[in-house]
Amino acid sequence: MLSVKPFTFNPIQENTYVVFNEKDACAIIDPGCYFGNERRVLEEFIDEESLSPKFLLNTHCHLDHVFGNKFIHDRYGLELHISEKEKEMLDLAPASGLQWNMPFENYRGKLHFLKEGGVISMGEDAMQIIPAPGHSPGSLCFYCQSQNFILSGDVLFRLSIGRTDLPGGDFDTLITSIREKLFALPDHTIVYPGHGEPTTIGYEKKNNPFLT
């Protein structure tokens, strides 16, 4: 059984997630820890829960979601898993950091490319990989069917959607991704977004002003 622990990090208020099971395996998703105290908070949680990190995952590679990739790699020896379509975004992230006055050192290790139909497995637990482009060319969501939750990155928020005015964004593509990929899930599916509070698929179908 998987548990989801959220952290809100960096000046952009990005949600970082640790997904873990009772066997103490965990995946670290979108580590946005920018400041030293944020890195310590994440590390202390992993230590206190006696977790063994197995995966470093990015839903997409905008700067606020990748600040902590190098720290996680250096601390736990994990290599990064992303969509192949996000490599350009990852490479551009440090330049974006300078534009936002948030310089950082980028991850430069080996990349593992995730594809539709694949799964992230931790023992008997698994999350399906769902491509959902539009906010970014290679945006991915991670869906746990057995426990009815999805980590949506910046695809879908409570009463909002990801912005599409950044490089690689496309509004029509994003709306199609949400309607065809996310809204195909059961209404009671919990959505853990890249920013803000959790929501459900059913609530967004009824109330999201971009999609009703």
BELURTA-V229446 format. One record per residue. N is the residue number from 0. D_CENTER is the distance of its C-alpha to the mean C-alpha in Angstrom with 2 decimals. Layout:
# BELURTA-V229446
n: [N:N]
d_center: [D_CENTER:D_CENTER]
This chain:
# BELURTA-V229446
n: [0:1:2:3:4:5:6:7:8:9:10:11:12:13:14:15:16:17:18:19:20:21:22:23:24:25:26:27:28:29:30:31:32:33:34:35:36:37:38:39:40:41:42:43:44:45:46:47:48:49:50:51:52:53:54:55:56:57:58:59:60:61:62:63:64:65:66:67:68:69:70:71:72:73:74:75:76:77:78:79:80:81:82:83:84:85:86:87:88:89:90:91:92:93:94:95:96:97:98:99:100:101:102:103:104:105:106:107:108:109:110:111:112:113:114:115:116:117:118:119:120:121:122:123:124:125:126:127:128:129:130:131:132:133:134:135:136:137:138:139:140:141:142:143:144:145:146:147:148:149:150:151:152:153:154:155:156:157:158:159:160:161:162:163:164:165:166:167:168:169:170:171:172:173:174:175:176:177:178:179:180:181:182:183:184:185:186:187:188:189:190:191:192:193:194:195:196:197:198:199:200:201:202:203:204:205:206:207:208:209:210:211]
d_center: [19.52:15.94:15.25:12.17:12.59:10.88:11.82:12.28:12.93:14.68:16.99:14.42:13.32:9.56:7.95:7.13:7.41:10.12:10.98:14.64:17.89:21.55:22.16:20.14:17.66:14.05:10.67:8.85:5.07:4.56:8.24:9.64:13.00:15.62:18.83:20.68:20.81:17.02:16.91:19.79:18.26:15.36:18.00:20.46:18.35:17.79:21.52:22.76:21.15:22.42:19.16:19.00:15.69:15.46:12.16:10.02:6.93:5.05:3.67:6.56:8.99:10.40:12.04:10.51:7.14:9.50:12.42:12.33:11.91:15.71:16.35:14.46:16.28:19.51:19.40:18.41:19.19:15.94:15.40:12.27:10.91:9.80:11.55:15.01:14.93:12.48:15.01:16.95:14.19:13.59:17.37:17.79:15.45:18.38:20.68:18.40:18.38:22.15:22.37:20.52:22.69:19.85:20.81:18.90:19.31:16.86:15.98:18.80:18.77:18.67:15.97:15.33:14.57:12.94:14.96:15.44:17.25:15.89:14.68:13.04:16.14:17.05:20.70:21.43:17.91:15.53:12.42:13.09:11.31:11.71:11.87:11.84:13.09:14.65:12.49:12.10:14.12:11.70:8.68:7.52:7.04:7.86:11.15:13.64:16.92:19.15:17.60:16.60:13.01:9.89:6.23:6.54:4.26:7.67:9.69:11.42:12.40:15.44:18.34:16.55:14.42:12.58:15.27:16.88:19.26:17.29:18.20:17.21:16.60:18.80:19.43:21.22:18.68:15.90:18.39:19.33:15.85:15.54:19.13:19.34:16.11:14.75:18.22:19.62:18.05:20.31:20.75:20.14:16.53:14.49:11.48:8.94:7.74:6.14:9.86:12.84:14.05:13.25:15.33:16.59:17.08:20.80:20.71:18.91:21.38:24.20:23.23:20.65:23.04:21.26:21.60:24.75]
